[in-house]
Amino acid sequence: MYQPKKYINNSPEFIHSFIQQYPFATVVLKGECLLATHIPVLIDGNKENYRLFAHIANHNQMHRFLKNGEEMLVIFQGPDSYISSSWYSFPEIPTWDYEAVHVNGKITLQSDYELQDSLERLMGYFERDSENPVTYKTIPKEIWNDNFSGITGFWIEPFQALGIEKLHQGFEYREIQNINDKLQKGCPKNIQLASLLKKKHNLE
């Protein structure tokens, strides 16, 4: 990850919270070429001691390179937006604001028991606010078994975790306030980014 000094945030608190908040990730693995897949990746453990877990379809081209001990890069990304330099009170080039976390780890394949537990935890996490939550027991057994046999679960044991918050650090309050105002008028993603900017700089 490219980390200009003023944007670095490698704190365990930031990394752990970010992964929980933005679990839909890009996983990258070296096969015959670099391979990437977009999947939900959840965190197991606390900010000081954790591992990640996920699964992929067996017909995914990444599957045959998914082996114990292989390295995987997991990329988590939050809201982002183009920032026009017309929003500044002085001449400057445009830029992009965003937050992201990269985790490098070693793969450990899951047993069927671990995969079953992971899938139940995955559904529990994403169904927690649902009016009619889906659980393992509400899915017909034949449908569950058919899909279960077509996927492989794995752990990712991290050995490096890097974070970045590029939120206009170093700019004057009035400039950041104006950027926030412009973002608030944009799409939902821009509004989310505005909320991060506001929190980072204690805007009123």
N, C-alpha and C positions, 0 to 999 in steps of 0.2 A: 504494500500500500504506500502511495506517495503521501507523506505527512509533513507539510510545512509546519514549523515549530509552533506557531501561534494557534494552529488548529488541532493539535494532538490532544486526544483524550483516551489514554490507555488505562484509566482507573477501573478496577474490578467492578465498582458500583455501576459505572456507565455501561461497560460491556454486558454485564448480566441483565440489567434493566432493558437495554436496547434489544437484545436477542428475544426477550420475553415480549416486547412491544411489537417487533417486526419479524415474526418467525418465518415468513415466506421468503426463502433464500435461494441463492444460486450456488450450486455445488460444482466444483471443478476438479476433474481427475485426469491424470495422464494415461491415455490409452495409446492407440496407434498415432493419435494426435491429441490435442487438448480437447476434452469433452466437458460439456456443461449441461446441467439439468436444473429445472426450477421446481422446488419442492418445499413443503413445510418442514422445518427443522426445529425441534424443541430442545430445551435445556433441562438437564437433570442434575440437581445439586445447588450449592450456594455460590456466592460470588467468588469465594476463594478456592473452591474445589468442585468442579463440575465437569460434565461431559455432555455431548450433544447426541441426539438420536433422530433417525429418519428411516425412510424406506424408499425403494424404487421398484418399478416394474421389471420383471425378468426379461421382457422383450426390449427394454431400453439398451441401446448399444453400449452404455456405460457398465452394464451388469457384468460382463465377462472380465472386466478389469477391477471389479470390486473385490479386493482380497485383503486378508488380515495383514496389517503392517504397512499397507500402502498409504501414501499421503493424500489428503483431500483438503482443498481450500473451500471454505464456506463464506459466502458474501451476503451480509445482511444490509439492506438499504432502507432508509427512512424517506420521508418526503423531500423533494428537491425542486428547484425552480431556477430558471433563467432570471438574472437580475439585470435590467437595462440600466446603462450608465446615464440615461436621461432622467433617472430618479435621483441623481446626485445634484448638489448645488455647485459642482465644479466639473471640468472636463475630465473624463476617465474612460477606460474601456469597459465593456460589459463583462459580467462574470456569472458564475453559477454557485448557489448556496445549497448545501446538502449535509447529511450525516450518514455515516456508514461504519460498519464493523467487519473486519476480516478475521476469520479464525482458521489457522492451520492445525490439522490434527491427523492422527493415525487411525485407520479404520480397524474396527473389530466387528466381525459378522455376528449377528444375533442368532440365538437358538430360536426354535419355534415358540417356546414359552416366553422368551423375552420379546419377540415380535408381537405376540398376542397382547402382552401387557402394554407394549408401546402403542399399539393401535387403540386400545381402550383408553389410554391416557391422552392420546391425540384427539380422539373424539370428545372426551370429557373437557379438554381445554377449549376447543372451538365451539362446542355445543353448550357451554356453561350459561350463556345468556339467551339461549333459544327458548321460545315458548313451548315447543314440543321437542325436547332434546332426543336425538338419536343415540342409542347405546348398542353395544354388542348384542344384547339380548333382544332388541327390537328388530334386528335385521334377520330375515329368514336364514336358517342355518345353511341351506344349500347355496345361497348367494354368498354368504360370508366365506364358506369353505372354498368356493370356486375362485373368489378373488384372493383369498389368503394364499392359495397355492401358486399364485402368479406374481408374488412380490418377495423381495428380500430386505430384511431389516438390518440395520447396522448402527454401531456406536461410533462416535468420533471423539477420540481422546486428545484434547487440545494441547499443543506445546507452544503456541504463540497466538496472542489475541491483540489486535490493533484497532484503535478507534479514531475517528476523525469527526470533528464538528466545525464545518466551515460556515460560520454565521456572522460574517462581517465584523469579526474581532478587529479592534484597532481603529474603527470608524467613530466619528463623533456621534453623540446622542441624537442630534437632529437629523443626521443622515440615516441612521438606523430607524428612527421613528418614521421617516418618510418611506423607507423601503417596506416597513411593516404595513403602513397604510396602503401602499400599492398592492402588496400581496393579499391583503384582506379583501380586495375587490376582484380577486382572480378565482380560479377553479378551486374545488375542495382541497386538492393537494397543496396549492399555494397558501390556502388558509391554514392548513396544518403546519406548514413551514413558518408562517407568520407567528403561530403560537409558540414554536420553538425559539424563534428570534426574540419574541417578547419575554419569554422566561429567561433566556440566556443573558439579556441585557437589562432585566428588571424594568421594562417599559411600563408605564402607567396605562 
